[in-house]
């Protein structure tokens, strides 16, 4: 009888574990799958100088955020990979580049608006949607910094080639996010917020070109070996100010630079050299 009772308790215990295990297994499986996808995304990101790896990185990271859209590091790297592919890999196909920028800023924005601090700010005041958005964005913390930055990078990259009205309509939101980034970590991505301001203000009517110049001066003086700043200054500021000699000077500087001075930005610098050749070939048409 004793042994029968023990056997019965053992069967009940096994049965109970079997009942709970599918849910547990699904959770563990989802977590492991997400970690595996993130690991593959990171491994390919490190090899992004190869276009196939750059695309694979985006692919794996997109699958990872489908499983877990709540991790800011994964969302930020996915958004960054969209920007990288749009700027450097698919730049010859403007529609494809735009679709990548859209993917990047939509993923980032979805994360931002689900953030608790953003929601507190958004709900704290009455007003139109833009006013409420700004109130939410002003509460963003360092946890969301990278996501907010890559939202701005993707969104402005998309807007710079669109009608000026679209830039004007989104000016307040973009300025709010960039100022928030500058207040938290002004040096993030090689003083990237200043670089975005420099490009954006050069393409915004009613804004003194001096504001564009000051922002480019800040990012370049702080990070003189990051080539994107020179290319954007040539492409947006010097074409707007009509300074052909300085346009050429910046592009020649990129072409003659050592791209590996900042090891973690070597892929970007190498691709900027290719973009500099293309932009320099357009000199005559840009300064007619």
Residue, then its C-alpha position, 0 to 999 in steps of 0.5 A: x500500500x505504501x509503495x502504491x501511494x508513492x507511485x500515485x504521488x509520483x504519477x501526479x507530480x509528473x502529470x503536473x509538470x507535463x501540464x505546465x511544461x508547454x508554456x514554460x517551454x514556449x517561453x524558454x524557446x522564445x527567449x532563446x530564439x530571440x537571443x540567437x537572432x540578436x547574436x546573429x544580428x550582432x555578428x553580421x553587424x560587425x562585418x557590415x563592411x560587406x553588403x551581404x552581412x549588412x543586409x543579414x544583420x537587418x534581417x536577423x534583428x527584424x526577426x528579433x524585435x518581432x519576438x521582443x520589441x521591448x529591448x532598447x538595444x535591439x530596437x536601436x541596432x535594428x534602426x541603425x542597420x536600416x539607416x546603414x543599408x539605406x545610406x550605404x548599400x541601397x543608396x542607388x535606389x532612392x525608393x528602396x533607401x526610403x523604405x529602409x529609413x521608414x522601417x527604421x524610424x517606425x520601429x524606433x517610434x513604436x518603442x518611444x511611444x510605448x515608453x512609460x516616461x513618454x506616456x506620462x508626458x503625453x498624457x500630462x497636458x491638454x492640447x493638439x497631438x504635436x504639443x502632447x508629443x513634445x511633452x512626451x519626448x521631453x521626458x525621455x531618459x538615457x534608456x531611450x537615447x539610442x532609440x531616439x537618436x536612430x529615429x532622428x537619423x532615419x527620419x531626417x534622412x527620409x525628409x531631406x529629399x522630400x518637399x520642404x513642407x514636410x520638414x516644416x511640419x515635423x520641425x518641432x518634434x525633430x528639434x525636441x528629440x535632438x535637444x533631448x539627446x544633446x542634454x543627455x549625451x551630446x557626444x553620442x554617435x560622434x556628436x551626431x545630433x549636431x550633425x543632424x541639426x547641421x543637415x536639417x537646418x541647411x534644408x529648412x527655410x527661415x533658418x539662418x545658415x549660420x545655425x547649420x554652420x555652427x552645428x557642423x563646426x561643433x561635430x567636426x571639431x569634436x570628432x575630426x576623423x568621422x567622415x560623415x560630417x564632412x560629406x554632409x557639410x559638403x552636400x547640404x551646407x556648402x551647396x546651399x551657401x554656394x561655396x564650391x571651393x570648400x565643397x571640393x575641399x571637404x570631399x577631397x579630405x574624405x578621399x585622402x583620409x585614413x578611414x580606420x582612425x576610428x576602428x568602430x567607424x571604419x565601415x562608415x568611413x570607407x563607404x563615405x569615401x565611395x559617396x564622396x567620389x559620387x558627390x564630387x562627380x556632380x560638382x558641375x551640376x551642383x554649382x551651375 
